[in-house]
């Protein structure tokens, strides 16, 4: 009774094609946006904004990119960290070579460069798939990190191999990178980009391109029979996925850590983002955010839980417990609910639609 389509009439094609067709969904989304843009910057401390919210937003964007490739197009990838590193180093080289460019332009250009690299490593997807494609993308992960470590040109021949992101502003004196940037400015800038690309991705997967991706994911032979071209469709998925991951890597290096280093994008980062979409839900925009929130908040809870209950556990043991919990949860979701937390949210909405009537 409180959540139902009954009584909500659509009088135009534009309203019928709306992303959120139910009035309560619109209210809920506007409430989330108001909390994210207005409430959180006011009530959150510097620790929450810099240590929790920024990693959550940036990893959500990376998980969104991987979910496009794996969840919607059905192409398994283990090279997300490498594509993030590509975006980070591309943004650094562009910002150093063209200091007059706006930071948004730098981010977009770094994403385009990462998209080009993604297309290059996505070419083998025409002939191989499944486990073999995962191995091929894993090879791209190791190759890209090795390249950034091996050639000093990417780090301007820094002896330590770690370079600092240059200070950049959004407008006026509002810095979002460098020592003069405030946590609130960093958070709002990152949030704006993530919301924009999430909305763009939602519209993209509802378009002809998104339908082609899902057709290839469900049955590639049938998709090819009805006229969908395999190579362009798969390369579009690799390009857009790498584009989002490249921007996420640039945000991680410029806005979050302030330094560009390959170790921040090693193979552990790729597996971490893969765990996010498995736990959050494959083929779901919301699943990327739910999975990122779970992965970011769970280590904080595990670190503070022993002290809350009066136990004295070493940091090393807690880190090992985190890996055990992650593994157990992945097995749990693969067996009990393969579609992850997003499916649980969908089931809850279906129950609300029928409440208070029985099934």
Phi, psi and omega in degrees: 000327183267351182215094185201150178282341184302130179092354178256105186259141179258126184254003179208160177295326180298316178291327181290333180265012181296148180296315179249104186273342181262138184301321181293327176296321177296315179298317181297318181292319177295325177294319178297317179297320179295318178295317184293318186270332187249317187276310185300315179299335183275317188266344185276147177277172178298325179296314182295318182291315186276329186259335184245306186290317180297309176301322179299312182294316183292317178291331174297319179295318177295318178295326177297318178296315179293326179293327175299315184285314186268315184283322183263320182264347177075021180255111182287133183224138174238022182248023183299318179299321178295320178290326174295319177296322177300315178296322181295311182290326176295318178297321180295313181295322179292317181294325179285320182286326182231077184294344181278349181291146176288150184296328178295320177295320178298317179297315181294320179293321177296322176296321179294321177296318176297325177296319177298319177294321178296321177298318180301314181276353177271351180301319178297347182294345178290329184255335183234155179205172178069226183299322182292323175293322177299319178294321179296317178289330175295325175296322177296324177301310181292322181294316183294316179295320176298319182296317181291332177279328188280316187262120183289347181299326183292332180252017183054037176057038175289137183292327181275343183081359179247128183237151182263141178288137181288150177295132181220149183244158173274310172202144181062231179256021180274090181283141174241354173226161178088180185289342183270356182283135178269154178302324181294317179296317178299316183295312183294322178295313180295317180299318180298316179295317183294317179296318180298312183287331175294319178294318178297319179293320179300317178290326181292318181288345175270354182271185178298324180297314179296322178294323176296318178301313183291329176294318177294322179296316185288315178197101186293326180294315178295323178297320179291326180295322182277004171109005178280126181278124188294308187297309178299322182295314180292322180291327175298319179295316178296319182295311183291322177298314179293328177299311179294319180294324178296318177294322177297319177295320177295319177296320180298316183283319186276313189266318187277296185271332183078005180221151181248112180217139183296330184297337179288348184234038181284188185294334177298325177295320179296316179293324179300316180289326175296319177298325181299314183284334176290313180287319182288320180133121178286143179069037181214131176293315179296328180300326178296319180286320179294318179294319178295319178298319181295314183292325181284319186277332183298314178299325178293319178294317181293329179288327183263343183297315180301318179293327180294326182261010175083019179259145178249099184242138181291158181295322180298318180295322179297319179297323177291324177296323178301313179298320179295318180293318178301313180298317180296320180292322178296316177298319180299312183290325178295329181271308188277310183221087183299337181272004169075198184295330179297324178292323177297321177295321178294320177297319178299318178294323178295323177293323179293329180293327181268344182298138004263020183275147180286166178285000000 
